[in-house]
Amino acid sequence: MRHRHDHRKLGRPTDQRLALLRSQVDALFRHSRVKTTVQKAKETQRMAEKLITKAKRGDMHARRQVLKKIGDKDLVAYIFDELAPRFADRDGGYTRVIRAGRRNGDSAEMAILELTE
């Protein structure tokens, strides 16, 4: 049974999984879209939505929390100055996952994760 399981482990230890998700979120915010597997896209989506919601608060504590997850001051400034106002009138749903078929090598199900407009 799957009761109270919080996240997908993605077949990695905790430190590697968090590093993967941080780099995926970084790429998502830099390029507005990223192509990855469906499971990774869904986990990255969870993290990105939480960061944008924190950025919408706009206070110093929220900025420090987002900086703790991302680590790049320029990217954090972009999130707070450009992305947060763009999504100010939305309560959620800042990203979408679009299925993109299967990968040739191992037939993994692929998806495109992108920011909504």
C-alpha angles and dihedrals in degrees: 000000000000100000115151095354103151106196147357116269094208091209093285139108116258098261093049092045092052091047090051093049092047092052091047091051090047091053091045093054093043098047102021090232140048132187115220141128119304094248093050090046092054093049091046089049091056092052095044094049091052092049093050091048090053090047090055089063088062099197127128094255091055090048091053092048092052091045089053090058099040106027099202114106094199092053091047089052089051091051093050098039102039113013099043094054090045090059097035094116095046124086094202142323096095092151137039134205116218118189112234107188127257131317115247099226103053103001092244114165109253131205140183115229113199141166115253121236 
